[in-house]
Structures are given as structure tokens and as C-alpha cells.
Amino acid sequence: MITLFNRKLIHSSFAMESQAKIKNILDHNGIKYYERVINRRSASPFGNGTRAITGSVGESSAYTYEYMIYVYKKDYDLANKYIHDDKE
């Protein structure tokens, strides 16, 4: 199980296509990952969010969700290699 103590962030993006590509690379190479999706407009325990205050006028919907992908620390170097080899 990937937990807070044994994981490392491999990719962070606001683009759904980018995170899907990274997840496909990791799946194809048998590397387990944990994905976290954050809605940047929603309320949190520390604040009410931005939508209630500012509305959504003039805001780009491309930055609503942030996708973060974590892998085991022991798999980080190999996962990073696969991701960068695929980009070349």
C-alpha cells in the first residue's frame, strides 16, 4: 500500500491528458502508483474556496483540477526513467 511515508511525487499537472499518459506508462511497465486529484475551487477545512467569493467569471477551467501521481520511493528512479524515455 502506498502511504504518505513510502511514496514520492513523480508528476503533478493540471492537464488531464498529461496525467493519463503518465498513468499509462506506469501501468504498461508494472509500476504501482497512487493518484490524488484536488479540486482547487472547492472548499477545504482551511478555507471556503474561491468560487463563493469570486465566482467563476474570467477563470480558466483548465486550472480547476490538479492531478498528482505518487509512486513508491523504491520505484521512483525506474518510473522516472520510463517517463522520460517515452518523451524522447
Backbone atoms as SQL, in Angstrom:
CREATE TABLE atoms (id INTEGER PRIMARY KEY, chain TEXT, resi INTEGER, resn TEXT, atom TEXT, x REAL, y REAL, z REAL);
INSERT INTO atoms VALUES
  (1, 'A', 1, 'MET', 'N', 0.839, -1.175, 0.000),
  (2, 'A', 1, 'MET', 'CA', 0.000, 0.000, 0.000),
  (3, 'A', 1, 'MET', 'C', 0.892, 1.249, 0.000),
  (4, 'A', 2, 'ILE', 'N', 0.596, 2.141, -0.893),
  (5, 'A', 2, 'ILE', 'CA', 1.355, 3.385, -0.976),
  (6, 'A', 2, 'ILE', 'C', 0.810, 4.345, 0.078),
  (7, 'A', 3, 'THR', 'N', 1.685, 4.780, 0.979),
  (8, 'A', 3, 'THR', 'CA', 1.280, 5.672, 2.061),
  (9, 'A', 3, 'THR', 'C', 2.074, 6.972, 2.001),
  (10, 'A', 4, 'LEU', 'N', 1.770, 7.853, 2.898),
  (11, 'A', 4, 'LEU', 'CA', 2.458, 9.129, 2.995),
  (12, 'A', 4, 'LEU', 'C', 3.952, 8.953, 3.247),
  (13, 'A', 5, 'PHE', 'N', 4.321, 7.875, 3.928),
  (14, 'A', 5, 'PHE', 'CA', 5.704, 7.677, 4.344),
  (15, 'A', 5, 'PHE', 'C', 6.569, 6.917, 3.339),
  (16, 'A', 6, 'ASN', 'N', 5.967, 6.217, 2.387),
  (17, 'A', 6, 'ASN', 'CA', 6.775, 5.431, 1.442),
  (18, 'A', 6, 'ASN', 'C', 6.560, 5.845, -0.011),
  (19, 'A', 7, 'ARG', 'N', 6.055, 7.041, -0.232),
  (20, 'A', 7, 'ARG', 'CA', 5.791, 7.486, -1.596),
  (21, 'A', 7, 'ARG', 'C', 6.606, 8.721, -1.945),
  (22, 'A', 8, 'LYS', 'N', 6.679, 8.970, -3.261),
  (23, 'A', 8, 'LYS', 'CA', 7.368, 10.154, -3.764),
  (24, 'A', 8, 'LYS', 'C', 6.588, 10.668, -4.972),
  (25, 'A', 9, 'LEU', 'N', 6.445, 11.966, -5.065),
  (26, 'A', 9, 'LEU', 'CA', 5.708, 12.580, -6.169),
  (27, 'A', 9, 'LEU', 'C', 6.501, 12.433, -7.463),
  (28, 'A', 10, 'ILE', 'N', 5.877, 11.824, -8.460),
  (29, 'A', 10, 'ILE', 'CA', 6.528, 11.622, -9.756),
  (30, 'A', 10, 'ILE', 'C', 6.018, 12.627, -10.793),
  (31, 'A', 11, 'HIS', 'N', 4.785, 13.114, -10.605),
  (32, 'A', 11, 'HIS', 'CA', 4.205, 14.008, -11.618),
  (33, 'A', 11, 'HIS', 'C', 3.072, 14.822, -10.999),
  (34, 'A', 12, 'SER', 'N', 3.020, 16.090, -11.358),
  (35, 'A', 12, 'SER', 'CA', 1.934, 16.976, -10.952),
  (36, 'A', 12, 'SER', 'C', 1.555, 17.823, -12.156),
  (37, 'A', 13, 'SER', 'N', 0.258, 17.911, -12.429),
  (38, 'A', 13, 'SER', 'CA', -0.181, 18.626, -13.617),
  (39, 'A', 13, 'SER', 'C', -1.633, 19.055, -13.479),
  (40, 'A', 14, 'PHE', 'N', -2.007, 20.061, -14.238),
  (41, 'A', 14, 'PHE', 'CA', -3.405, 20.464, -14.330),
  (42, 'A', 14, 'PHE', 'C', -4.047, 19.882, -15.590),
  (43, 'A', 15, 'ALA', 'N', -3.273, 19.210, -16.426),
  (44, 'A', 15, 'ALA', 'CA', -3.760, 18.666, -17.694),
  (45, 'A', 15, 'ALA', 'C', -4.143, 17.199, -17.550),
  (46, 'A', 16, 'MET', 'N', -5.393, 16.891, -17.848),
  (47, 'A', 16, 'MET', 'CA', -5.867, 15.518, -17.745),
  (48, 'A', 16, 'MET', 'C', -5.128, 14.604, -18.716),
  (49, 'A', 17, 'GLU', 'N', -4.811, 15.099, -19.901),
  (50, 'A', 17, 'GLU', 'CA', -4.113, 14.290, -20.897),
  (51, 'A', 17, 'GLU', 'C', -2.721, 13.888, -20.408),
  (52, 'A', 18, 'SER', 'N', -2.052, 14.812, -19.749),
  (53, 'A', 18, 'SER', 'CA', -0.711, 14.562, -19.239),
  (54, 'A', 18, 'SER', 'C', -0.716, 13.482, -18.163),
  (55, 'A', 19, 'GLN', 'N', -1.632, 13.579, -17.232),
  (56, 'A', 19, 'GLN', 'CA', -1.692, 12.572, -16.171),
  (57, 'A', 19, 'GLN', 'C', -2.107, 11.221, -16.717),
  (58, 'A', 20, 'ALA', 'N', -2.971, 11.196, -17.713),
  (59, 'A', 20, 'ALA', 'CA', -3.387, 9.931, -18.319),
  (60, 'A', 20, 'ALA', 'C', -2.204, 9.251, -19.011),
  (61, 'A', 21, 'LYS', 'N', -1.374, 10.043, -19.681),
  (62, 'A', 21, 'LYS', 'CA', -0.201, 9.498, -20.362),
  (63, 'A', 21, 'LYS', 'C', 0.784, 8.897, -19.348),
  (64, 'A', 22, 'ILE', 'N', 1.030, 9.601, -18.256),
  (65, 'A', 22, 'ILE', 'CA', 1.939, 9.106, -17.219),
  (66, 'A', 22, 'ILE', 'C', 1.394, 7.818, -16.604),
  (67, 'A', 23, 'LYS', 'N', 0.104, 7.796, -16.319),
  (68, 'A', 23, 'LYS', 'CA', -0.504, 6.592, -15.740),
  (69, 'A', 23, 'LYS', 'C', -0.409, 5.409, -16.702),
  (70, 'A', 24, 'ASN', 'N', -0.573, 5.646, -17.992),
  (71, 'A', 24, 'ASN', 'CA', -0.447, 4.568, -18.983),
  (72, 'A', 24, 'ASN', 'C', 0.974, 4.015, -19.019),
  (73, 'A', 25, 'ILE', 'N', 1.965, 4.902, -18.941),
  (74, 'A', 25, 'ILE', 'CA', 3.367, 4.469, -18.927),
  (75, 'A', 25, 'ILE', 'C', 3.635, 3.611, -17.696),
  (76, 'A', 26, 'LEU', 'N', 3.169, 4.070, -16.548),
  (77, 'A', 26, 'LEU', 'CA', 3.390, 3.316, -15.312),
  (78, 'A', 26, 'LEU', 'C', 2.669, 1.966, -15.359),
  (79, 'A', 27, 'ASP', 'N', 1.434, 1.952, -15.822),
  (80, 'A', 27, 'ASP', 'CA', 0.680, 0.691, -15.958),
  (81, 'A', 27, 'ASP', 'C', 1.395, -0.278, -16.888),
  (82, 'A', 28, 'HIS', 'N', 1.830, 0.223, -18.032),
  (83, 'A', 28, 'HIS', 'CA', 2.490, -0.604, -19.035),
  (84, 'A', 28, 'HIS', 'C', 3.759, -1.259, -18.491),
  (85, 'A', 29, 'ASN', 'N', 4.441, -0.560, -17.586),
  (86, 'A', 29, 'ASN', 'CA', 5.693, -1.065, -17.031),
  (87, 'A', 29, 'ASN', 'C', 5.522, -1.716, -15.660),
  (88, 'A', 30, 'GLY', 'N', 4.285, -1.895, -15.223),
  (89, 'A', 30, 'GLY', 'CA', 4.012, -2.611, -13.980),
  (90, 'A', 30, 'GLY', 'C', 4.406, -1.881, -12.710),
  (91, 'A', 31, 'ILE', 'N', 4.406, -0.559, -12.749),
  (92, 'A', 31, 'ILE', 'CA', 4.751, 0.234, -11.570),
  (93, 'A', 31, 'ILE', 'C', 3.467, 0.720, -10.907),
  (94, 'A', 32, 'LYS', 'N', 3.328, 0.393, -9.625),
  (95, 'A', 32, 'LYS', 'CA', 2.141, 0.809, -8.887),
  (96, 'A', 32, 'LYS', 'C', 2.240, 2.292, -8.565),
  (97, 'A', 33, 'TYR', 'N', 1.081, 2.955, -8.572),
  (98, 'A', 33, 'TYR', 'CA', 1.033, 4.385, -8.303),
  (99, 'A', 33, 'TYR', 'C', -0.220, 4.727, -7.521),
  (100, 'A', 34, 'TYR', 'N', -0.206, 5.916, -6.948),
  (101, 'A', 34, 'TYR', 'CA', -1.355, 6.461, -6.234),
  (102, 'A', 34, 'TYR', 'C', -1.632, 7.824, -6.846),
  (103, 'A', 35, 'GLU', 'N', -2.874, 8.061, -7.212),
  (104, 'A', 35, 'GLU', 'CA', -3.233, 9.338, -7.816),
  (105, 'A', 35, 'GLU', 'C', -4.092, 10.143, -6.848),
  (106, 'A', 36, 'ARG', 'N', -3.774, 11.418, -6.759),
  (107, 'A', 36, 'ARG', 'CA', -4.553, 12.325, -5.925),
  (108, 'A', 36, 'ARG', 'C', -5.048, 13.451, -6.815),
  (109, 'A', 37, 'VAL', 'N', -6.338, 13.722, -6.759),
  (110, 'A', 37, 'VAL', 'CA', -6.933, 14.789, -7.559),
  (111, 'A', 37, 'VAL', 'C', -7.498, 15.829, -6.603),
  (112, 'A', 38, 'ILE', 'N', -7.108, 17.075, -6.818),
  (113, 'A', 38, 'ILE', 'CA', -7.570, 18.162, -5.961),
  (114, 'A', 38, 'ILE', 'C', -8.360, 19.156, -6.791),
  (115, 'A', 39, 'ASN', 'N', -9.574, 19.463, -6.334),
  (116, 'A', 39, 'ASN', 'CA', -10.382, 20.497, -6.963),
  (117, 'A', 39, 'ASN', 'C', -9.981, 21.815, -6.307),
  (118, 'A', 40, 'ARG', 'N', -9.276, 22.652, -7.038),
  (119, 'A', 40, 'ARG', 'CA', -8.747, 23.899, -6.495),
  (120, 'A', 40, 'ARG', 'C', -9.817, 24.945, -6.213),
  (121, 'A', 41, 'ARG', 'N', -11.017, 24.740, -6.677),
  (122, 'A', 41, 'ARG', 'CA', -12.102, 25.691, -6.404),
  (123, 'A', 41, 'ARG', 'C', -12.979, 25.273, -5.228),
  (124, 'A', 42, 'SER', 'N', -12.829, 24.060, -4.767),
  (125, 'A', 42, 'SER', 'CA', -13.718, 23.586, -3.713),
  (126, 'A', 42, 'SER', 'C', -13.276, 24.080, -2.343),
  (127, 'A', 43, 'ALA', 'N', -14.179, 24.014, -1.425),
  (128, 'A', 43, 'ALA', 'CA', -13.893, 24.415, -0.051),
  (129, 'A', 43, 'ALA', 'C', -13.001, 23.381, 0.618),
  (130, 'A', 44, 'SER', 'N', -12.286, 23.820, 1.644),
  (131, 'A', 44, 'SER', 'CA', -11.436, 22.920, 2.411),
  (132, 'A', 44, 'SER', 'C', -11.605, 23.257, 3.891),
  (133, 'A', 45, 'PRO', 'N', -11.032, 22.425, 4.770),
  (134, 'A', 45, 'PRO', 'CA', -11.127, 22.748, 6.197),
  (135, 'A', 45, 'PRO', 'C', -10.444, 24.078, 6.554),
  (136, 'A', 46, 'PHE', 'N', -9.556, 24.554, 5.681),
  (137, 'A', 46, 'PHE', 'CA', -8.803, 25.771, 5.969),
  (138, 'A', 46, 'PHE', 'C', -9.344, 27.009, 5.254),
  (139, 'A', 47, 'GLY', 'N', -10.338, 26.819, 4.412),
  (140, 'A', 47, 'GLY', 'CA', -10.889, 27.970, 3.685),
  (141, 'A', 47, 'GLY', 'C', -12.172, 27.595, 2.980),
  (142, 'A', 48, 'ASN', 'N', -12.882, 28.611, 2.509),
  (143, 'A', 48, 'ASN', 'CA', -14.163, 28.379, 1.864),
  (144, 'A', 48, 'ASN', 'C', -14.070, 28.131, 0.374),
  (145, 'A', 49, 'GLY', 'N', -12.875, 28.146, -0.182),
  (146, 'A', 49, 'GLY', 'CA', -12.738, 28.000, -1.622),
  (147, 'A', 49, 'GLY', 'C', -12.913, 29.344, -2.298),
  (148, 'A', 50, 'THR', 'N', -12.667, 29.389, -3.579),
  (149, 'A', 50, 'THR', 'CA', -12.716, 30.673, -4.288),
  (150, 'A', 50, 'THR', 'C', -14.047, 30.928, -4.978),
  (151, 'A', 51, 'ARG', 'N', -14.780, 29.905, -5.283),
  (152, 'A', 51, 'ARG', 'CA', -15.995, 30.088, -6.070),
  (153, 'A', 51, 'ARG', 'C', -17.035, 30.937, -5.349),
  (154, 'A', 52, 'ALA', 'N', -17.207, 30.756, -4.053),
  (155, 'A', 52, 'ALA', 'CA', -18.201, 31.525, -3.300),
  (156, 'A', 52, 'ALA', 'C', -17.833, 33.001, -3.234),
  (157, 'A', 53, 'ILE', 'N', -16.546, 33.287, -3.272),
  (158, 'A', 53, 'ILE', 'CA', -16.087, 34.673, -3.144),
  (159, 'A', 53, 'ILE', 'C', -16.033, 35.362, -4.502),
  (160, 'A', 54, 'THR', 'N', -15.398, 34.717, -5.468),
  (161, 'A', 54, 'THR', 'CA', -15.143, 35.379, -6.754),
  (162, 'A', 54, 'THR', 'C', -16.034, 34.899, -7.887),
  (163, 'A', 55, 'GLY', 'N', -16.712, 33.793, -7.717),
  (164, 'A', 55, 'GLY', 'CA', -17.458, 33.213, -8.809),
  (165, 'A', 55, 'GLY', 'C', -16.495, 32.569, -9.789),
  (166, 'A', 56, 'SER', 'N', -16.940, 32.308, -10.995),
  (167, 'A', 56, 'SER', 'CA', -16.064, 31.670, -11.971),
  (168, 'A', 56, 'SER', 'C', -15.827, 32.536, -13.208),
  (169, 'A', 57, 'VAL', 'N', -16.271, 33.772, -13.180),
  (170, 'A', 57, 'VAL', 'CA', -16.106, 34.668, -14.317),
  (171, 'A', 57, 'VAL', 'C', -14.626, 34.989, -14.499),
  (172, 'A', 58, 'GLY', 'N', -14.117, 34.762, -15.698),
  (173, 'A', 58, 'GLY', 'CA', -12.739, 35.084, -16.016),
  (174, 'A', 58, 'GLY', 'C', -11.725, 34.036, -15.592),
  (175, 'A', 59, 'GLU', 'N', -12.164, 32.977, -14.946),
  (176, 'A', 59, 'GLU', 'CA', -11.250, 31.921, -14.515),
  (177, 'A', 59, 'GLU', 'C', -11.187, 30.818, -15.566),
  (178, 'A', 60, 'SER', 'N', -10.006, 30.339, -15.798),
  (179, 'A', 60, 'SER', 'CA', -9.830, 29.259, -16.757),
  (180, 'A', 60, 'SER', 'C', -10.207, 27.935, -16.098),
  (181, 'A', 61, 'SER', 'N', -11.059, 27.191, -16.748),
  (182, 'A', 61, 'SER', 'CA', -11.463, 25.893, -16.199),
  (183, 'A', 61, 'SER', 'C', -10.336, 24.875, -16.298),
  (184, 'A', 62, 'ALA', 'N', -9.279, 25.199, -17.032),
  (185, 'A', 62, 'ALA', 'CA', -8.134, 24.294, -17.171),
  (186, 'A', 62, 'ALA', 'C', -7.376, 24.132, -15.863),
  (187, 'A', 63, 'TYR', 'N', -7.555, 25.059, -14.939),
  (188, 'A', 63, 'TYR', 'CA', -6.828, 25.009, -13.666),
  (189, 'A', 63, 'TYR', 'C', -7.729, 24.635, -12.492),
  (190, 'A', 64, 'THR', 'N', -8.834, 23.995, -12.760),
  (191, 'A', 64, 'THR', 'CA', -9.742, 23.596, -11.697),
  (192, 'A', 64, 'THR', 'C', -9.212, 22.388, -10.949),
  (193, 'A', 65, 'TYR', 'N', -8.729, 21.385, -11.660),
  (194, 'A', 65, 'TYR', 'CA', -8.265, 20.150, -11.033),
  (195, 'A', 65, 'TYR', 'C', -6.760, 19.991, -11.175),
  (196, 'A', 66, 'GLU', 'N', -6.120, 19.633, -10.075),
  (197, 'A', 66, 'GLU', 'CA', -4.694, 19.326, -10.097),
  (198, 'A', 66, 'GLU', 'C', -4.535, 17.833, -9.875),
  (199, 'A', 67, 'TYR', 'N', -3.767, 17.203, -10.728),
  (200, 'A', 67, 'TYR', 'CA', -3.533, 15.764, -10.675),
  (201, 'A', 67, 'TYR', 'C', -2.118, 15.507, -10.178),
  (202, 'A', 68, 'MET', 'N', -2.000, 14.724, -9.114),
  (203, 'A', 68, 'MET', 'CA', -0.687, 14.386, -8.566),
  (204, 'A', 68, 'MET', 'C', -0.557, 12.868, -8.537),
  (205, 'A', 69, 'ILE', 'N', 0.549, 12.371, -9.064),
  (206, 'A', 69, 'ILE', 'CA', 0.786, 10.934, -9.129),
  (207, 'A', 69, 'ILE', 'C', 2.017, 10.611, -8.288),
  (208, 'A', 70, 'TYR', 'N', 1.840, 9.665, -7.386),
  (209, 'A', 70, 'TYR', 'CA', 2.911, 9.228, -6.491),
  (210, 'A', 70, 'TYR', 'C', 3.267, 7.776, -6.794),
  (211, 'A', 71, 'VAL', 'N', 4.530, 7.437, -6.596),
  (212, 'A', 71, 'VAL', 'CA', 4.992, 6.052, -6.710),
  (213, 'A', 71, 'VAL', 'C', 5.763, 5.712, -5.439),
  (214, 'A', 72, 'TYR', 'N', 6.015, 4.409, -5.251),
  (215, 'A', 72, 'TYR', 'CA', 6.866, 4.011, -4.137),
  (216, 'A', 72, 'TYR', 'C', 8.229, 4.671, -4.289),
  (217, 'A', 73, 'LYS', 'N', 8.832, 5.062, -3.170),
  (218, 'A', 73, 'LYS', 'CA', 10.166, 5.664, -3.209),
  (219, 'A', 73, 'LYS', 'C', 11.160, 4.744, -3.906),
  (220, 'A', 74, 'LYS', 'N', 11.045, 3.444, -3.656),
  (221, 'A', 74, 'LYS', 'CA', 11.984, 2.471, -4.240),
  (222, 'A', 74, 'LYS', 'C', 11.816, 2.377, -5.764),
  (223, 'A', 75, 'ASP', 'N', 10.654, 2.737, -6.290),
  (224, 'A', 75, 'ASP', 'CA', 10.389, 2.663, -7.729),
  (225, 'A', 75, 'ASP', 'C', 10.571, 3.998, -8.447),
  (226, 'A', 76, 'TYR', 'N', 10.888, 5.039, -7.709),
  (227, 'A', 76, 'TYR', 'CA', 10.920, 6.387, -8.284),
  (228, 'A', 76, 'TYR', 'C', 11.900, 6.512, -9.455),
  (229, 'A', 77, 'ASP', 'N', 13.132, 6.067, -9.267),
  (230, 'A', 77, 'ASP', 'CA', 14.144, 6.220, -10.325),
  (231, 'A', 77, 'ASP', 'C', 13.759, 5.472, -11.595),
  (232, 'A', 78, 'LEU', 'N', 13.252, 4.257, -11.445),
  (233, 'A', 78, 'LEU', 'CA', 12.835, 3.470, -12.603),
  (234, 'A', 78, 'LEU', 'C', 11.629, 4.110, -13.296),
  (235, 'A', 79, 'ALA', 'N', 10.653, 4.559, -12.510),
  (236, 'A', 79, 'ALA', 'CA', 9.474, 5.208, -13.082),
  (237, 'A', 79, 'ALA', 'C', 9.863, 6.485, -13.818),
  (238, 'A', 80, 'ASN', 'N', 10.757, 7.249, -13.231),
  (239, 'A', 80, 'ASN', 'CA', 11.230, 8.486, -13.858),
  (240, 'A', 80, 'ASN', 'C', 11.927, 8.185, -15.177),
  (241, 'A', 81, 'LYS', 'N', 12.709, 7.118, -15.210),
  (242, 'A', 81, 'LYS', 'CA', 13.389, 6.710, -16.440),
  (243, 'A', 81, 'LYS', 'C', 12.375, 6.362, -17.531),
  (244, 'A', 82, 'TYR', 'N', 11.364, 5.558, -17.187),
  (245, 'A', 82, 'TYR', 'CA', 10.345, 5.184, -18.169),
  (246, 'A', 82, 'TYR', 'C', 9.602, 6.410, -18.700),
  (247, 'A', 83, 'ILE', 'N', 9.282, 7.332, -17.823),
  (248, 'A', 83, 'ILE', 'CA', 8.543, 8.529, -18.231),
  (249, 'A', 83, 'ILE', 'C', 9.383, 9.389, -19.177),
  (250, 'A', 84, 'HIS', 'N', 10.649, 9.579, -18.848),
  (251, 'A', 84, 'HIS', 'CA', 11.496, 10.429, -19.680),
  (252, 'A', 84, 'HIS', 'C', 11.933, 9.738, -20.962),
  (253, 'A', 85, 'ASP', 'N', 12.076, 8.422, -20.949),
  (254, 'A', 85, 'ASP', 'CA', 12.407, 7.682, -22.174),
  (255, 'A', 85, 'ASP', 'C', 11.258, 7.769, -23.162),
  (256, 'A', 86, 'ASP', 'N', 10.026, 7.776, -22.657),
  (257, 'A', 86, 'ASP', 'CA', 8.859, 7.836, -23.521),
  (258, 'A', 86, 'ASP', 'C', 8.699, 9.220, -24.157),
  (259, 'A', 87, 'LYS', 'N', 9.166, 10.254, -23.482),
  (260, 'A', 87, 'LYS', 'CA', 9.040, 11.618, -24.010),
  (261, 'A', 87, 'LYS', 'C', 10.026, 11.909, -25.117),
  (262, 'A', 88, 'GLU', 'N', 11.113, 11.162, -25.177),
  (263, 'A', 88, 'GLU', 'CA', 12.158, 11.417, -26.175),
  (264, 'A', 88, 'GLU', 'C', 11.821, 10.795, -27.508);
